C-alpha cells in the first residue's frame, strides 16, 4: 500500500503542473481575430529593370481580403492569412496592366488569387517580428520568412487595433513570373527580385 500511495502521489504531482501549464498556454494563445481594414491597408510592389537606362515601376493591388490574429500581450502569437486578387493589379498604365495580367506574368484567368498564410512568428530582440509562412503565386507555393513591424493602430470600438508593415523581396522567377516586357519596342531586362510592400491594418473582430 505505501508503494501504491507513492505512485499515486507522483502521478498527481506530474499531472497537475501539466494541466496548469496547458491552461496557461491556451490563455496565452487566445487572441482577437480581426478582419482586414481595407481602407487603411495597401499592397504594393516595385519592379526594377533596365534598357539603355535604369527604370523603376511601382504598382499595387486594389482588391484583397484576409484575417489577422493578434494579442497585444503576446505579439509572437500573431497570425496573418491574406488573399490578393490578381485582376486588381494597377500599374497606372493600361498597357502595363494588360501585360501583368497576361500568361507571361500573373495569368489572372488561370490564377485569380495569390495567398499568404503564416505558420509561425518569432519576436526579435528589437521588437520586430519574423513571420514564416507559405506564399502561393500562380499555383506555386514556397515557404518564406518576412520581417514585420507591428505598430498600434487607431482604436476600433473597444478593441485595440494594430498595423502590420513589411517590405521584402521575392524571386519572381521562382513563382513562374517569367515574362520580358517591351517599352517603345525595346526589350526590358527585369530584375529577378521584386520588392513587396505591405501595410495591413486590423479592423473589427471577425465573427
KAHU-V709927 format. One record per residue. N is the residue number from 1. RES is the residue in three letters. SS is DSSP state (H for helix, E for strand, L for the rest). BURIAL is # if it has 9 or more other C-alpha atoms within 8 Angstrom, else .. Layout:
BEGIN
N;RES;SS;BURIAL
N;RES;SS;BURIAL
END
This chain:
BEGIN
1;UNK;L;.
2;UNK;H;.
3;UNK;H;.
4;UNK;H;.
5;UNK;H;.
6;UNK;H;.
7;UNK;H;.
8;UNK;H;.
9;UNK;H;.
10;UNK;H;.
11;UNK;H;.
12;UNK;H;.
13;UNK;H;.
14;UNK;H;.
15;UNK;H;.
16;UNK;H;.
17;UNK;H;.
18;UNK;H;.
19;UNK;H;.
20;UNK;H;.
21;UNK;H;.
22;UNK;H;.
23;UNK;H;.
24;UNK;H;.
25;UNK;H;.
26;UNK;H;.
27;UNK;H;.
28;UNK;H;.
29;UNK;H;.
30;UNK;L;.
31;UNK;L;#
32;UNK;E;.
33;UNK;E;#
34;UNK;E;#
35;UNK;E;#
36;UNK;E;#
37;UNK;L;#
38;UNK;H;#
39;UNK;H;.
40;UNK;H;.
41;UNK;L;#
42;UNK;E;#
43;UNK;E;#
44;UNK;E;#
45;UNK;E;#
46;UNK;E;#
47;UNK;E;#
48;UNK;E;#
49;UNK;E;#
50;UNK;E;#
51;UNK;L;#
52;UNK;L;.
53;UNK;L;.
54;UNK;E;.
55;UNK;E;.
56;UNK;E;.
57;UNK;E;.
58;UNK;E;#
59;UNK;E;#
60;UNK;E;#
61;UNK;E;#
62;UNK;L;#
63;UNK;L;.
64;UNK;E;#
65;UNK;E;#
66;UNK;E;#
67;UNK;E;#
68;UNK;E;#
69;UNK;E;#
70;UNK;E;#
71;UNK;L;#
72;UNK;L;.
73;UNK;L;.
74;UNK;L;#
75;UNK;H;#
76;UNK;H;.
77;UNK;H;#
78;UNK;L;#
79;UNK;E;#
80;UNK;E;#
81;UNK;E;#
82;UNK;E;#
83;UNK;E;#
84;UNK;E;#
85;UNK;E;#
86;UNK;H;#
87;UNK;H;.
88;UNK;H;.
89;UNK;E;#
90;UNK;E;#
91;UNK;L;#
92;UNK;L;.
93;UNK;L;.
94;UNK;H;.
95;UNK;H;.
96;UNK;H;#
97;UNK;H;#
98;UNK;H;.
99;UNK;H;#
100;UNK;H;#
101;UNK;H;#
102;UNK;L;#
103;UNK;L;.
104;UNK;L;#
105;UNK;L;#
106;UNK;L;#
107;UNK;L;#
108;UNK;L;#
109;UNK;L;.
110;UNK;L;.
111;UNK;L;#
112;UNK;L;#
113;UNK;E;#
114;UNK;E;#
115;UNK;E;#
116;UNK;E;#
117;UNK;E;#
118;UNK;E;#
119;UNK;E;#
120;UNK;E;#
121;UNK;E;#
122;UNK;E;.
123;UNK;E;#
124;UNK;L;.
125;UNK;L;.
126;UNK;L;.
127;UNK;L;.
128;UNK;L;#
129;UNK;E;#
130;UNK;E;#
131;UNK;E;#
132;UNK;E;#
133;UNK;E;#
134;UNK;E;#
135;UNK;E;#
136;UNK;E;#
137;UNK;E;#
138;UNK;L;#
139;UNK;L;.
140;UNK;E;.
141;UNK;E;#
142;UNK;E;.
143;UNK;E;.
144;UNK;E;.
145;UNK;E;.
146;UNK;E;#
147;UNK;E;#
148;UNK;E;#
149;UNK;E;#
150;UNK;E;#
151;UNK;E;.
152;UNK;E;.
153;UNK;L;#
154;UNK;L;.
155;UNK;L;.
156;UNK;E;#
157;UNK;L;.
158;UNK;L;.
159;UNK;E;.
160;UNK;L;#
161;UNK;L;#
162;UNK;E;#
163;UNK;E;#
164;UNK;E;#
165;UNK;E;#
166;UNK;E;#
167;UNK;E;#
168;UNK;E;#
169;UNK;E;.
170;UNK;E;.
171;UNK;E;#
172;UNK;H;#
173;UNK;H;.
174;UNK;H;.
175;UNK;H;#
176;UNK;L;#
177;UNK;L;#
178;UNK;L;.
179;UNK;L;.
180;UNK;L;#
181;UNK;L;.
182;UNK;E;.
183;UNK;E;.
184;UNK;L;.
185;UNK;L;.
186;UNK;E;.
187;UNK;E;#
188;UNK;L;#
189;UNK;E;#
190;UNK;E;#
191;UNK;L;.
192;UNK;L;.
193;UNK;E;#
194;UNK;E;#
195;UNK;E;#
196;UNK;E;#
197;UNK;E;#
198;UNK;E;#
199;UNK;E;#
200;UNK;E;#
201;UNK;E;#
202;UNK;E;#
203;UNK;E;#
204;UNK;E;#
205;UNK;E;.
206;UNK;L;.
207;UNK;L;.
END
